[in-house]
Amino acid sequence: MKKLAVAVLSEDMGYAKALSRGLAEERKNIYIKPICVDNFSAAQREKLIDELTELGYILVADFDINERDELIILTECDVCDLCCNKISKFSPLRAIFQKITEIYFEKNKIEFSYLMEDDTKILGVLSPWHSSGSTVFSIALGRTFAMKTDDPVLYINAGIYDDYMLYMDKSSEKSVSKKELIYNIIQRYPWNMEKYLIKDKYGLFYLCGESGTNTLSERKCIEKLILGITKKKMFSYIIIDGMMPDMDYICHEKIAICDCRDKRTYFDVRDEDYIQIYNFSSKEDNKCIPKDEESFQVEENHICISMEGVFADKINTIADEVLA
């Protein structure tokens, strides 16, 4: 995999460094070089760009200059979709980074590998019955992974009906219909997944689809999605909540959630492939999660999951076992 090298050119070194730091935080395995061109003539700027292009850099500049394939121009003017290599200076960092990866793809004819490791670890969280607490568990586990490892972690809901947005950051207004989400992520290639991702304050990524009947519960959809994500190597861990038992072959680790209040949710304890977690349990065991109302704050159209307290401590212990 050819390394991604980016040069940020600006007449303001402070801005160049700030943008470089922001882009560097988006992904680990890239090299970013801030350059101030305040005292450069037009000819000197063109020569510098030629030299950087020869060295394989993708360029980001916030001043007027002749367009070229390897150059992204940040502008304060409105930009139409037809301006391929122009983007608003006020765009989110992720949108600018997406432009960079699109140029990388055009140059190298391969997707940029977001990870230095070879594989993405996929964890399937299964429950044979609804209301076992698998969604809350999966979200909390994903947040714990993100905080413990500082690696990119993605949460996906593959249940028949998903309501995970109820537990996510209520300040986020980014949302699209399931039809648009599935079409753009699965059917189009190379697809622009970054446009449909949200990162919460704990570092967990999730898709911004509206709650409702879930197309990703269909085998062909979840298979295509996982195949695309793993090929792009964007995430170290993917946690699939609501995975059906007949789809567990795509998982490296399988976690079964049982609700101690409902015997219908119990898995066959002889199945040693699963890490069995007992929710709402009164037993003292690392794999038993007690009933804990204090860790959940119910508000209008939102439930806040506390990452401190009894529930979070249990999730932390389980995360250590899975990561070991």
LUMGU-528402 format. One record per residue: x, y, z of N, C-alpha, C in turn. Coordinates in steps of 0.02 Angstrom, whole numbers, padded with zeros to 5 digits. Layout:
REM LUMGU-528402
     n.xx     n.yy     n.zz    ca.xx    ca.yy    ca.zz     c.xx     c.yy     c.zz
        X        Y        Z        X        Y        Z        X        Y        Z
...
END
This chain:
REM LUMGU-528402
     n.xx     n.yy     n.zz    ca.xx    ca.yy    ca.zz     c.xx     c.yy     c.zz
    00042   -00060    00000    00000    00000    00000    00044    00062    00000
    00033    00104   -00049    00072    00166   -00054    00049    00214    00001
    00098    00244    00035    00082    00289    00091    00047    00352    00065
    00002    00377    00104   -00034    00439    00087    00005    00498    00116
    00030    00541    00072    00066    00601    00093    00028    00662    00069
    00016    00709    00115   -00023    00769    00100    00017    00831    00119
    00018    00880    00074    00049    00945    00088   -00006    00998    00092
   -00008    01034    00147   -00057    01088    00156   -00021    01154    00144
   -00041    01190    00091   -00009    01252    00071   -00056    01311    00088
   -00028    01360    00122   -00068    01418    00142   -00023    01479    00149
   -00053    01538    00142   -00017    01600    00154   -00012    01615    00229
   -00048    01576    00268   -00048    01583    00341   -00023    01518    00372
    00038    01519    00400    00067    01458    00428    00026    01431    00486
   -00005    01475    00525   -00047    01453    00580   -00105    01411    00556
   -00137    01434    00501   -00193    01397    00472   -00168    01330    00443
   -00111    01331    00409   -00084    01270    00380   -00071    01218    00433
   -00042    01239    00489   -00028    01192    00544   -00091    01166    00576
   -00140    01211    00585   -00203    01191    00617   -00240    01140    00574
   -00244    01153    00508   -00277    01106    00463   -00239    01040    00460
   -00173    01043    00461   -00132    00982    00460   -00145    00940    00522
   -00149    00972    00580   -00163    00936    00642   -00231    00903    00639
   -00280    00940    00613   -00348    00912    00608   -00351    00852    00562
   -00319    00857    00504   -00318    00801    00457   -00280    00741    00486
   -00226    00754    00523   -00187    00700    00553   -00228    00662    00604
   -00274    00696    00638   -00316    00663    00688   -00370    00619    00655
   -00385    00633    00592   -00435    00592    00557   -00411    00520    00550
   -00347    00511    00532   -00319    00444    00522   -00246    00444    00543
   -00222    00386    00565   -00154    00382    00592   -00101    00375    00538
   -00113    00333    00489   -00059    00313    00443   -00053    00359    00383
   -00047    00424    00395   -00036    00472    00341    00021    00519    00362
    00053    00549    00312    00105    00599    00325    00080    00666    00299
    00080    00717    00342    00055    00783    00323    00108    00835    00335
    00118    00878    00285    00171    00929    00287    00139    00998    00277
    00138    01042    00328    00113    01110    00319    00167    01155    00290
    00149    01196    00241    00197    01240    00207    00167    01310    00201
    00205    01361    00220    00183    01430    00212    00213    01457    00147
    00170    01486    00105    00192    01512    00040    00181    01588    00036
    00179    01620    00093    00163    01691    00096    00212    01734    00054
    00276    01717    00057    00327    01757    00022    00347    01728   -00046
    00308    01680   -00070    00322    01648   -00134    00289    01687   -00191
    00324    01696   -00246    00293    01725   -00306    00250    01671   -00338
    00211    01691   -00388    00168    01643   -00423    00210    01588   -00455
    00266    01607   -00485    00310    01558   -00517    00340    01510   -00465
    00358    01537   -00408    00387    01494   -00355    00335    01445   -00327
    00274    01469   -00323    00220    01424   -00299    00208    01367   -00348
    00208    01384   -00412    00198    01332   -00463    00256    01282   -00462
    00317    01306   -00454    00375    01262   -00451    00371    01216   -00390
    00352    01244   -00332    00345    01205   -00271    00293    01150   -00280
    00237    01168   -00311    00183    01118   -00322    00207    01063   -00369
    00244    01082   -00421    00272    01031   -00467    00317    00983   -00429
    00360    01010   -00386    00407    00968   -00349    00371    00921   -00300
    00320    00947   -00265    00283    00905   -00218    00243    00851   -00254
    00216    00869   -00312    00178    00821   -00352    00224    00764   -00375
    00285    00782   -00396    00333    00731   -00417    00350    00684   -00360
    00350    00709   -00299    00365    00668   -00240    00305    00626   -00218
    00248    00635   -00251    00190    00595   -00235    00141    00626   -00186
    00149    00689   -00170    00103    00723   -00124    00036    00737   -00157
   -00017    00734   -00116   -00081    00763   -00134   -00083    00831   -00100
   -00103    00883   -00136   -00096    00952   -00112   -00163    00982   -00092
   -00162    01020   -00038   -00221    01058   -00017   -00199    01131   -00010
   -00230    01176   -00047   -00211    01246   -00047   -00271    01291   -00035
   -00262    01347   -00001   -00317    01392    00013   -00309    01458   -00024
   -00276    01457   -00082   -00268    01517   -00122   -00278    01499   -00196
   -00290    01550   -00238   -00303    01539   -00309   -00240    01515   -00344
   -00246    01461   -00381   -00190    01433   -00418   -00218    01389   -00474
   -00179    01376   -00524   -00202    01334   -00580   -00222    01265   -00555
   -00279    01243   -00577   -00304    01178   -00555   -00263    01121   -00586
   -00257    01067   -00549   -00225    01006   -00574   -00253    00947   -00535
   -00241    00887   -00561   -00274    00828   -00533   -00257    00815   -00460
   -00195    00830   -00439   -00173    00814   -00371   -00185    00871   -00322
   -00222    00922   -00342   -00230    00981   -00301   -00303    00992   -00280
   -00313    01003   -00215   -00379    01022   -00189   -00375    01096   -00170
   -00422    01135   -00196   -00422    01206   -00181   -00479    01221   -00132
   -00461    01250   -00075   -00511    01272   -00025   -00532    01343   -00042
   -00596    01354   -00047   -00621    01419   -00068   -00676    01442   -00021
   -00683    01508   -00015   -00736    01537    00027   -00800    01547   -00013
   -00796    01535   -00078   -00855    01542   -00121   -00897    01478   -00121
   -00959    01484   -00143   -01002    01425   -00150   -00973    01380   -00204
   -00975    01315   -00191   -00946    01266   -00238   -01001    01219   -00261
   -01007    01209   -00326   -01055    01162   -00352   -01023    01093   -00356
   -01065    01042   -00363   -01040    00973   -00365   -00996    00959   -00425
   -01001    01001   -00477   -00962    00990   -00538   -00889    01011   -00529
   -00876    01053   -00478   -00807    01074   -00465   -00772    01019   -00426
   -00745    00971   -00463   -00720    00909   -00433   -00669    00920   -00378
   -00620    00964   -00390   -00565    00972   -00342   -00569    01037   -00304
   -00628    01065   -00299   -00638    01124   -00257   -00688    01107   -00202
   -00675    01134   -00143   -00719    01121   -00086   -00718    01183   -00041
   -00773    01194   -00008   -00778    01252    00035   -00727    01249    00092
   -00697    01305    00105   -00647    01310    00159   -00679    01294    00227
   -00744    01301    00231   -00779    01290    00294   -00809    01220    00300
   -00790    01175    00254   -00814    01107    00256   -00786    01070    00317
   -00821    01019    00342   -00794    00979    00397   -00728    00945    00376
   -00685    00931    00424   -00622    00898    00409   -00632    00832    00371
   -00685    00796    00391   -00697    00731    00359   -00712    00739    00285
   -00747    00793    00266   -00762    00805    00196   -00699    00821    00156
   -00654    00860    00186   -00590    00875    00154   -00549    00812    00146
   -00549    00772    00200   -00510    00710    00197   -00538    00662    00145
   -00605    00662    00137   -00635    00620    00086   -00613    00640    00016
   -00607    00705    00004   -00581    00730   -00060   -00510    00704   -00072
   -00470    00704   -00019   -00401    00680   -00024   -00400    00606   -00044
   -00442    00566   -00011   -00443    00495   -00026   -00470    00480   -00096
   -00515    00523   -00120   -00540    00515   -00189   -00484    00526   -00240
   -00442    00576   -00228   -00384    00588   -00272   -00335    00530   -00267
   -00325    00505   -00206   -00281    00448   -00195   -00305    00389   -00238
   -00371    00377   -00237   -00399    00322   -00276   -00387    00332   -00351
   -00398    00393   -00375   -00388    00407   -00446   -00315    00398   -00467
   -00269    00416   -00423   -00198    00410   -00439   -00173    00338   -00437
   -00196    00300   -00387   -00168    00234   -00375   -00214    00176   -00394
   -00278    00193   -00410   -00327    00143   -00430   -00340    00091   -00376
   -00327    00110   -00314   -00345    00068   -00256   -00370    00114   -00201
   -00413    00086   -00158   -00438    00125   -00102   -00383    00137   -00051
   -00384    00195   -00020   -00336    00209    00034   -00351    00164    00093
   -00300    00130    00118   -00307    00087    00176   -00301    00129    00239
   -00355    00134    00277   -00356    00176    00336   -00317    00145    00394
   -00303    00080    00390   -00269    00047    00444   -00201    00023    00423
   -00155    00019    00470   -00090   -00011    00456   -00093   -00087    00466
   -00141   -00112    00505   -00149   -00183    00515   -00183   -00214    00454
   -00179   -00280    00449   -00206   -00315    00391   -00281   -00328    00398
   -00304   -00339    00458   -00373   -00363    00467   -00414   -00317    00511
   -00479   -00319    00499   -00527   -00288    00543   -00560   -00342    00585
   -00563   -00333    00650   -00593   -00383    00694   -00668   -00369    00699
   -00708   -00420    00682   -00781   -00412    00682   -00810   -00450    00741
   -00851   -00415    00781   -00884   -00445    00838   -00959   -00445    00827
   -00989   -00503    00831   -01061   -00508    00824   -01094   -00515    00892
   -01143   -00472    00905   -01181   -00475    00968   -01250   -00502    00951
   -01266   -00561    00977   -01327   -00595    00959   -01374   -00602    01019
   -01438   -00602    01004   -01488   -00617    01055   -01548   -00647    01019
   -01572   -00705    01043   -01628   -00739    01008   -01695   -00706    01021
   -01696   -00655    01063   -01760   -00622    01080   -01748   -00548    01089
   -01798   -00509    01073   -01791   -00436    01080   -01791   -00415    01153
   -01769   -00354    01166   -01770   -00323    01232   -01725   -00359    01281
   -01669   -00386    01256   -01621   -00418    01300   -01565   -00370    01320
   -01565   -00311    01292   -01514   -00261    01308   -01454   -00264    01262
   -01460   -00296    01203   -01402   -00304    01159   -01380   -00237    01130
   -01426   -00192    01115   -01407   -00128    01085   -01368   -00084    01134
   -01393   -00079    01196   -01357   -00040    01247   -01289   -00071    01260
   -01287   -00138    01265   -01224   -00173    01276   -01175   -00160    01219
   -01198   -00166    01157   -01155   -00158    01099   -01126   -00088    01094
   -01168   -00038    01105   -01146    00031    01102   -01094    00045    01157
   -01109    00022    01218   -01062    00032    01274   -00996   -00005    01262
   -01000   -00065    01234   -00940   -00104    01219   -00898   -00068    01166
   -00931   -00042    01114   -00895   -00006    01062   -00861    00056    01088
   -00895    00093    01131   -00865    00153    01161   -00805    00134    01205
   -00812    00079    01241   -00756    00057    01284   -00696    00036    01242
   -00709    00000    01187   -00655   -00018    01141   -00618    00044    01116
   -00658    00093    01094   -00629    00154    01066   -00586    00191    01117
   -00609    00193    01179   -00572    00228    01231   -00510    00189    01253
   -00515    00123    01255   -00458    00082    01277   -00403    00078    01225
   -00422    00071    01162   -00372    00058    01109   -00353    00120    01069
   -00394    00172    01071   -00384    00232    01029   -00385    00213    00955
   -00417    00158    00938   -00425    00135    00869   -00495    00151    00844
   -00504    00157    00778   -00571    00170    00751   -00617    00109    00759
   -00675    00121    00789   -00724    00067    00803   -00790    00088    00772
   -00822    00041    00737   -00886    00055    00704   -00941    00012    00735
   -00997    00044    00752   -01057    00008    00775   -01106    00003    00717
   -01132   -00058    00705   -01183   -00070    00653   -01241   -00107    00685
   -01301   -00086    00670   -01360   -00121    00694   -01389   -00163    00637
   -01392   -00229    00648   -01417   -00275    00597   -01482   -00308    00618
   -01515   -00279    00668   -01578   -00306    00691   -01635   -00291    00642
   -01690   -00325    00651   -01748   -00315    00606   -01774   -00244    00613
   -01774   -00218    00674   -01794   -00148    00685   -01740   -00116    00728
   -01713   -00061    00704   -01660   -00029    00743   -01683    00037    00773
   -01663    00048    00834   -01679    00110    00868   -01618    00138    00904
   -01558    00122    00877   -01497    00141    00911   -01487    00216    00915
   -01518    00254    00870   -01510    00327    00872   -01539    00356    00937
   -01582    00317    00969   -01611    00339    01033   -01556    00347    01086
   -01501    00309    01078   -01448    00310    01129   -01387    00352    01108
   -01388    00378    01047   -01331    00415    01022   -01336    00489    01039
   -01285    00526    01021   -01280    00597    01037   -01341    00634    01010
   -01382    00660    01053   -01444    00692    01031   -01431    00759    00997
   -01370    00785    01004   -01354    00849    00972   -01343    00842    00897
   -01334    00779    00874   -01320    00768    00803   -01385    00772    00763
   -01385    00815    00713   -01444    00823    00670   -01434    00788    00603
   -01378    00753    00596   -01362    00720    00533   -01401    00655    00528
   -01445    00649    00479   -01484    00588    00471   -01511    00584    00400
   -01512    00522    00374   -01539    00511    00307   -01586    00451    00309
   -01625    00443    00257   -01671    00387    00255   -01633    00322    00244
   -01662    00266    00265   -01630    00201    00256   -01618    00186    00182
   -01665    00206    00140   -01659    00193    00069   -01597    00227    00040
   -01587    00290    00058   -01529    00327    00034   -01465    00298    00063
   -01466    00281    00127   -01407    00254    00160   -01384    00189    00128
   -01431    00143    00119   -01413    00078    00091   -01391    00084    00019
   -01425    00126   -00021   -01407    00133   -00091   -01337    00162   -00098
   -01323    00215   -00062   -01259    00249   -00070   -01200    00211   -00041
   -01211    00173    00012   -01156    00137    00043   -01144    00070    00008
   -01197    00035   -00010   -01189   -00033   -00037   -01188   -00035   -00113
   -01233    00001   -00146   -01240   -00006   -00218   -01188    00033   -00257
   -01167    00091   -00233   -01119    00132   -00270   -01048    00113   -00252
   -01004    00114   -00302   -00933    00098   -00289   -00889    00139   -00335
   -00834    00172   -00310   -00818    00173   -00238   -00866    00217   -00199
   -00893    00192   -00145   -00945    00228   -00109   -00916    00273   -00056
   -00952    00326   -00043   -00929    00379    00002   -00958    00367    00071
   -00927    00322    00108   -00954    00304    00174   -00947    00360    00225
   -00893    00399    00219   -00881    00451    00269   -00939    00500    00275
   -00974    00510    00220   -01031    00556    00220   -01086    00532    00267
   -01089    00468    00281   -01143    00439    00320   -01120    00416    00389
   -01062    00439    00411   -01035    00419    00476   -01040    00477    00526
   -01052    00459    00589   -01050    00506    00644   -01003    00476    00697
   -00963    00518    00728   -00918    00496    00781   -00941    00528    00846
   -00956    00488    00897   -00980    00517    00959   -00921    00539    01003
   -00936    00568    01060   -00884    00597    01102   -00838    00546    01133
   -00858    00482    01130   -00815    00429    01157   -00770    00398    01103
   -00780    00419    01040   -00739    00393    00985   -00771    00338    00945
   -00834    00321    00960   -00869    00269    00923   -00902    00297    00860
   -00891    00263    00803   -00923    00283    00741   -00988    00243    00732
   -01038    00275    00700   -01100    00241    00683   -01131    00273    00622
   -01177    00237    00589   -01210    00262    00529   -01269    00306    00548
   -01282    00356    00506   -01331    00406    00525   -01401    00392    00497
   -01418    00330    00486   -01485    00313    00460   -01540    00324    00511
   -01600    00339    00486   -01657    00349    00531   -01679    00283    00561
   -01707    00285    00621   -01732    00225    00653   -01792    00198    00615
   -01800    00132    00619   -01857    00101    00586   -01840    00031    00562
   -01880    00005    00516   -01867   -00061    00487   -01798   -00061    00455
   -01759   -00112    00469   -01688   -00111    00453   -01672   -00156    00394
   -01651   -00126    00338   -01631   -00164    00279   -01569   -00206    00292
   -01527   -00184    00338   -01465   -00219    00352   -01477   -00286    00387
   -01539   -00300    00406   -01554   -00366    00435   -01555   -00420    00381
   -01558   -00400    00318   -01556   -00448    00263   -01485   -00472    00252
   -01477   -00536    00241   -01411   -00566    00234   -01369   -00532    00180
   -01398   -00522    00121   -01359   -00495    00065   -01334   -00424    00079
   -01374   -00385    00117   -01355   -00316    00131   -01298   -00312    00181
   -01304   -00350    00235   -01251   -00347    00286   -01186   -00377    00259
   -01191   -00429    00216   -01132   -00459    00186   -01095   -00408    00142
   -01133   -00373    00100   -01103   -00323    00056   -01072   -00266    00095
   -01107   -00245    00147   -01082   -00190    00187   -01016   -00209    00221
   -01015   -00267    00253   -00955   -00289    00289   -00897   -00300    00240
   -00913   -00328    00181   -00861   -00339    00131   -00830   -00272    00109
   -00872   -00222    00097   -00847   -00157    00076   -00806   -00123    00130
   -00829   -00126    00192   -00794   -00093    00247   -00726   -00126    00258
   -00724   -00192    00259   -00661   -00227    00272   -00611   -00217    00215
   -00636   -00211    00154   -00591   -00198    00098   -00560   -00128    00103
   -00600   -00082    00127   -00576   -00013    00133   -00531   -00004    00195
   -00535   -00051    00242   -00493   -00050    00302   -00497    00016    00340
   -00559    00035    00355   -00569    00098    00391   -00569    00088    00466
   -00585    00027    00490   -00596    00017    00561   -00557   -00043    00587
   -00532   -00036    00648   -00498   -00091    00681   -00549   -00142    00708
   -00607   -00116    00730   -00659   -00159    00758   -00726   -00139    00729
   -00766   -00189    00713   -00836   -00178    00693   -00879   -00219    00740
   -00926   -00186    00773   -00972   -00221    00818   -01040   -00222    00785
   -01065   -00283    00771   -01129   -00292    00737   -01181   -00312    00789
   -01226   -00267    00803   -01279   -00278    00853   -01340   -00309    00818
   -01370   -00360    00849   -01429   -00391    00821   -01414   -00441    00766
   -01352   -00466    00765   -01333   -00516    00715   -01374   -00580    00724
   -01400   -00606    00669   -01437   -00668    00672   -01388   -00727    00678
   -01406   -00781    00714   -01360   -00838    00723   -01335   -00868    00658
   -01375   -00867    00605   -01353   -00897    00542   -01304   -00852    00503
   -01288   -00794    00531   -01241   -00749    00500   -01176   -00743    00540
   -01169   -00785    00592   -01111   -00776    00636   -01046   -00798    00604
   -01049   -00827    00544   -00987   -00850    00511   -00942   -00791    00490
   -00969   -00731    00487   -00928   -00674    00466   -00893   -00642    00526
   -00906   -00668    00587   -00879   -00637    00648   -00817   -00673    00673
   -00769   -00635    00698   -00711   -00664    00731   -00728   -00684    00803
   -00770   -00643    00834   -00792   -00657    00902   -00868   -00653    00904
   -00899   -00697    00944   -00972   -00698    00949   -00992   -00691    01023
   -01036   -00643    01036   -01059   -00631    01104   -01134   -00641    01106
   -01156   -00682    01153   -01228   -00696    01161   -01254   -00659    01222
   -01307   -00620    01212   -01338   -00582    01267   -01400   -00619    01290
   -01402   -00637    01354   -01460   -00670    01382   -01492   -00625    01435
   -01557   -00621    01435   -01594   -00582    01484   -01615   -00629    01540
   -01587   -00619    01600   -01603   -00664    01655   -01676   -00661    01676
   -01713   -00611    01653   -01784   -00605    01670   -01827   -00646    01622
   -01797   -00671    01568   -01836   -00706    01516   -01796   -00766    01492
   -01817   -00827    01511   -01781   -00888    01494   -01779   -00901    01419
   -01823   -00869    01380   -01823   -00880    01308   -01759   -00854    01275
   -01725   -00808    01309   -01666   -00777    01279   -01602   -00818    01292
   -01607   -00874    01327   -01547   -00912    01344   -01520   -00951    01284
   -01454   -00949    01277   -01421   -00990    01226   -01403   -01057    01256
   -01389   -01104    01212   -01365   -01169    01234   -01295   -01160    01263
   -01286   -01173    01327   -01222   -01161    01359   -01167   -01207    01333
   -01185   -01258    01296   -01134   -01302    01267   -01099   -01271    01208
   -01128   -01218    01181   -01097   -01184    01123   -01040   -01141    01148
   -00980   -01168    01146   -00922   -01133    01172   -00895   -01079    01126
   -00924   -01073    01065   -00902   -01021    01019   -00923   -00952    01042
   -00973   -00949    01085   -01000   -00885    01108   -00973   -00866    01176
   -00961   -00801    01184   -00950   -00774    01251   -01020   -00757    01277
   -01041   -00790    01330   -01110   -00782    01353   -01113   -00727    01407
   -01155   -00678    01396   -01165   -00623    01443   -01236   -00626    01470
   -01243   -00622    01536   -01308   -00625    01568   -01327   -00556    01593
   -01378   -00528    01562   -01400   -00460    01578   -01454   -00462    01633
   -01458   -00409    01672   -01507   -00402    01726   -01499   -00461    01775
   -01437   -00478    01791   -01423   -00536    01834   -01409   -00515    01906
   -01426   -00558    01953   -01412   -00546    02024   -01349   -00583    02046
   -01318   -00622    02001   -01259   -00660    02018   -01196   -00617    02016
   -01146   -00635    02056   -01082   -00601    02056   -01035   -00639    02009
   -01028   -00614    01949   -00985   -00647    01900   -00964   -00595    01848
   -00905   -00604    01819   -00881   -00555    01770   -00926   -00550    01709
   -00962   -00604    01694   -01005   -00604    01635   -01078   -00591    01651
   -01090   -00571    01713   -01159   -00554    01734   -01164   -00479    01745
   -01212   -00448    01712   -01223   -00376    01718   -01284   -00363    01762
   -01276   -00329    01818   -01333   -00318    01862   -01381   -00265    01836
   -01440   -00265    01861   -01488   -00213    01845   -01461   -00147    01874
   -01458   -00096    01833   -01426   -00033    01854   -01463    00025    01822
   -01513    00051    01855   -01552    00106    01828   -01515    00173    01832
   -01466    00178    01877   -01432    00242    01887   -01387    00260    01828
   -01367    00210    01788   -01323    00222    01730   -01360    00246    01668
   -01426    00253    01674   -01466    00272    01616   -01512    00331    01633
   -01503    00385    01596   -01544    00445    01607   -01593    00451    01549
   -01656    00445    01564   -01708    00446    01513   -01732    00518    01502
   -01728    00541    01439   -01752    00607    01421   -01801    00599    01363
   -01829    00653    01340   -01876    00650    01284   -01839    00630    01220
   -01858    00574    01191   -01829    00548    01129   -01754    00533    01135
   -01730    00521    01196   -01659    00506    01204   -01647    00471    01271
   -01601    00422    01270   -01579    00389    01331   -01504    00395    01335
   -01479    00426    01387   -01408    00437    01396   -01378    00377    01434
   -01327    00345    01404   -01292    00290    01436   -01230    00316    01470
   -01226    00310    01535   -01167    00333    01571   -01110    00284    01561
   -01050    00310    01548   -00991    00268    01542   -00951    00267    01606
   -00985    00281    01662   -00957    00274    01729   -01009    00240    01772
   -00987    00203    01821   -01033    00169    01866   -01031    00093    01859
   -01080    00059    01889   -01081   -00014    01892   -01085   -00045    01822
   -01130   -00019    01781   -01138   -00047    01713   -01074   -00039    01672
   -01045    00020    01673   -00984    00033    01635   -00926   -00010    01659
   -00923   -00021    01726   -00870   -00063    01753   -00874   -00135    01727
   -00935   -00160    01722   -00944   -00228    01696   -00925   -00232    01622
   -00945   -00181    01584   -00928   -00179    01513   -00852   -00176    01504
   -00820   -00138    01547   -00747   -00131    01545   -00713   -00199    01556
   -00739   -00238    01603   -00711   -00305    01617   -00721   -00352    01557
   -00781   -00349    01528   -00795   -00392    01469   -00751   -00371    01411
   -00742   -00306    01401   -00699   -00281    01347   -00628   -00307    01354
   -00603   -00308    01416   -00534   -00334    01427   -00529   -00407    01405
   -00580   -00446    01418   -00580   -00517    01399   -00582   -00525    01323
   -00623   -00485    01291   -00628   -00490    01218   -00564   -00467    01183
   -00534   -00414    01210   -00473   -00386    01180   -00412   -00428    01195
   -00415   -00471    01246   -00356   -00510    01266   -00334   -00558    01210
END
